[in-house]
Amino acid sequence: MRMNISEKCLCVLCRTDDGRIMSNLVRRTDEDHMRMALAEAEKAAAEGETPIGAVLVIGDQVIAAAHNMRETWQDPTAHAESLVLRDASARLGRWRLPDATVFVTMEPCLMCAGALVLARVGRLVYGCRDDRAGALGSVYDVVRDGRLNHVYRITPGVLESECRSVLQGFFEKLRT
């Protein structure tokens, strides 16, 4: 029996001796996807950007991954969430993403929470709260407002301490 292992979907495909294909799909967890977003946040920190990373997933397939690029591009809208929405929409050829889950290391700001509404994202998972600009309950509560035409499900606090630690470490280094 031969095996092919695809890291992208964690799917193990086995071909039996008679040619049949068997698969054993190992589903990624929210924590697995958040670790990918944390890896993006680490890239941002290495580039001198605020370390926020995001990953957009449909089913169990990663469609887009990005990190903040505001300083590099001198673009106030180059937040990780906006970048994964742009990339995924371009790759998929559609701007409505109701089947997508976005994983981001920090609670989205007002702009990004609104962009997620406009993209019709199905679910958002975030790591740590943003007590200064968070728009999903910390400062504002965009999705629960009730006046918008779309609501997405929210799962807060996934790998919260790890996400907070990356941000705190980055800002501690800036202060010293």
RALIN-V193349 format. One record per run of one state. SS is the DSSP state (~ for helix, > for strand, _ for the rest). FROM is the first residue (numbers start at 1). TO is the last residue. If there is no record, write none. Layout:
ss | from | to
SS | FROM | TO
SS | FROM | TO
This chain:
ss | from | to
_ | 1 | 1
> | 2 | 6
_ | 7 | 10
> | 11 | 15
_ | 16 | 20
> | 21 | 25
_ | 26 | 29
~ | 30 | 46
_ | 47 | 52
> | 53 | 58
_ | 59 | 60
> | 61 | 67
_ | 68 | 69
~ | 70 | 73
_ | 74 | 79
~ | 80 | 92
_ | 93 | 99
> | 100 | 106
_ | 107 | 109
~ | 110 | 118
_ | 119 | 122
> | 123 | 128
_ | 129 | 135
> | 136 | 136
_ | 137 | 140
> | 141 | 141
_ | 142 | 142
~ | 143 | 145
_ | 146 | 152
> | 153 | 155
_ | 156 | 159
~ | 160 | 175
_ | 176 | 176
